[in-house]
Amino acid sequence: MRRVVVTGLGLVTPLGADVETVWANLIAGKSGAGPITKFDASDQKCKIACEVKPADHEYGFDPNKRVDHKVQRQVDPFIIYGIDAAGQAIEDAGLTDMDDAMRLRAGCSIGSGIGGLPGIESESLILAEKGPGRVSPHFVHGRLINLISGQVSIKYGLMGPNHAVVTACSTGAHSIGDAARMIRDDDADIMLAGGAEGTVCPIGIAGFAQARALNCSFNDRPEQASRPYDKDRDGFVMGEGAGIVVLEEYEHAKARGAKIYAEVVGYGLSGDAYHVTAPHPDGAGAENSMRMALRKAGMGPGDIDYVNAHGTSTMADTIELAAVKRVLGDDLGGASMSSTKSAIGHLLGGAGAVETIFCILAIRDQIVPPTLNLDNPDEGTEGVDLVPHTAKKREVRAALNNSFGFGGTNASVVVKKI
Amino acid sequence: MSDTADRVKKIVVEHLGVEADKVTEDASFIDDLGADSLDIVELVMAFEEEFGVEIPDDAAEKISTVSDAIKYINDNKG
């Protein structure tokens, strides 16, 4: 069977715009949360977010590094974040000069949960105020979810599979899992895989707040708002950014002497078949997804040292936790589990990819990132090492990422040290 | 005349992300400035907004250089 390894990483997040900066800030226990600056949020119930910082910030994002000026004008933020993160991953993998034969066998599987919401919002206002003749000719292709894959394939000449997953907050994990299968099935040797989101805009914040999903009670203490597993948790904090990996067939990577971070060994998917926003209270969907990923990996519960939880800082945290307890069983005590959403917020369609990258870095550096703000652990957390407040050095042979989305869609990805 | 030319060139620089010195009056949007057909639609919209002129589709199709745009605007603005 063709094996799939990770040979490049790219990140744009509220804690930085390159992999090493994000990881250092995450391990140091920093929070990317703050008051919303992208628009006047004074009339919103939720006034905070984990925004990607501007270029002049200590760890801000400069879109001019890798995204053409004209493209920046035409597309929504999620595509800009995605193009940059994909560029980072390609550079990291040493693939900036692929020949024609390689490019024929290299593809993209980069998705988003929502896509170009800010642009849909602003162009709708132009339509209402000025009429259809003032709507941008770039409106459609500047907002479409598959246009990170489209833009990246055009920029780098990637002529293999061109795919884009849309499964809400499971998108990033499904994107990596699907892309790994494409390599395994011999559709490609190299896949850029991951997800991006950029929905910190009035209708995005209002929509999630109205769905009672966002934290609206910590507006005066933004850094404490995302508090997975804590008794006072009260909804997620919206994040934004992108996470993209280069996946590569193992022999292909070895033959060109590529740096190999980890192997993608397991992928599980399931549906809750229950409710559009709430997870099934018994957590069966999450459990089925994790069990499938472990079975595909040929691994037992004792092989998982770290779980990067979906853990959004909502009531659903303890449902996932109960499912993890059932899956890991007697081996629970040997594993650590944290929610990095406590630091970077919820990147929605980008979350699963960013968090899989954190699993990969945990394996590389043998350290697990913390769950911030876990001051008063909720009932049901007993016996689980949730890595409160500070990062923890420990052995990490393999790690599992969980991502769950509206519509009751679940994905789990297992990565392993090689 | 020069005022129109300066304002047109500024819009072209901003929309196409090209160096100002490349935006000469005989520069072709597509051949010299890297625009595609949708970029021209966007430029025409920006000219309409900036100068308060209507540029119908059949006229827009004939605008292929910077000077074509300047001439059309000078001939048609109120």
Chai-1 contact restraints between the chains, C-beta under 6 A:
chainA,res_idxA,chainB,res_idxB,connection_type,confidence,min_distance_angstrom,max_distance_angstrom,comment,restraint_id
A,H69,B,G17,contact,1.0,0.0,6.0,A-B,restraint_1
A,K70,B,G17,contact,1.0,0.0,6.0,A-B,restraint_2
A,P137,B,L38,contact,1.0,0.0,6.0,A-B,restraint_3
A,P137,B,V41,contact,1.0,0.0,6.0,A-B,restraint_4
A,P137,B,E42,contact,1.0,0.0,6.0,A-B,restraint_5
